[in-house]
Amino acid sequence: MEKKKNILPKLKIRKGDLVQVIAGDSKGKQGKIVEVLLKANRVVVEGANMVSRHTKPNAANPNGGIIKKEAALHVSNVMLVDAKTGKPTRVGKQKNAEGKFVRIAKKSGEEVKQ
């Protein structure tokens, strides 16, 4: 019997993209994607979904205390921000002149650049 391979999802947003949060407590906030967690279908957005972490004293932080940091959001709760209009947009794929597939913003039809 063959082993079943774990197939990771193909997300339409990548690290470094400017996105807007469209649902949850951080709704309306914009920020860059810091990290993409493929297995969990989540992304970490700069300045959004801040949580408090209680840390013990260690070498990096000798006093310990409460640290604010970004928590992961589900990928369905963020939308790419269109560079031309500045509004959230869906993402599509299209072949360019060289025959390579590139991401395009559905709102303006322009190529998504990182």
N, C-alpha and C positions, 0 to 999 in steps of 0.2 A: 504494500500500500504506500502511495506517495504521500510525502509530507505536504501539508497545506502551507503556502507561503503567506506571510503577513504582508498585505498590500497597504501601503500608506496612502492617505488621501492626497490629491493634487489640489493645492490651494491656489487661489487667484491673486493673493496678496503675498508680498515677500518682505523680508527684513529691510528696513530703510524706507519703506513706503509711508507717505503721509496719509493717515486715516482719521475718520471721525467716528466716535462711539454713537450708535443709534439706539441703544437700549440699555437700561440699568441705571444705577446711581450716577454714573459719570456721563450720562447722555448729553450730547452736544460738544463734548471736549474733543479737541484735535491733538494729535501727536504722532511722532514717528514710531514705527514698530521696532522694538528693541530686540525681541526674540520671538521665534515661531516654534511652537511645540506641536510637531506633526502628529505624534501618537495620540495626544489628547485633543487635537483639533482646536487649539487655543493659541492666542497671541498675547504678548506683553506690550502694552502701549505706554509710551513715555508720558508721565503726568496724569494718567487715568487709572481708576480703580485702586486708589491708594489704601493700603492696610497698615496697621500698627503691629510691629513684631517686638515682643519682649525678648531681649537678648541678655545672656549671662556675660559677665566680664571675660574677655579673651585677649589674645595678643593684639588683634586688630583694633578692638574697642575695649580699652582697659577698664572703663567705668561701667560698661553694660548700659542698660536702660531701654527706652522705647525708641524704635527706629521706624520711620515711615518709608514704605517701599511699594512699588507697583506689583499688583497681583495679575494673574493671567485672566483674560477675557475669552469667551467663546468666539470663534471666528465669525459666526453669524451675527454678532452684535457690533461689528465694525464694518465700515464701508470706505473704500478708497476715495480720496478727495481729488477731484479733477483739477489739473494744473491750470487749465484755461478759464473755467468758470468759478473755481473755488468752492464748489458744492459737491456733496457726496454723489458717487456714480457707481453703477455696476461695471464689471470688467468683462470684456470679451476677448476672443483671439481672432487674429486675421493674418493672412500671409502678406509679407511686405514684398518689395521689388526683388529682393534676392531670393525669395522663396522660403524664408524663415518665418515661423510663427511668432508674432509679437502680441503683447497685451495692448488692448485699446480701451479707452474710456467710452462707454456707451453714450454718455451725454453729449460729448463734443466730437467723438469719432477720432480723436487724436491718440497717437501712440503714448503709452505710459513709460516715462523714463524714470530711472532711479536716481 
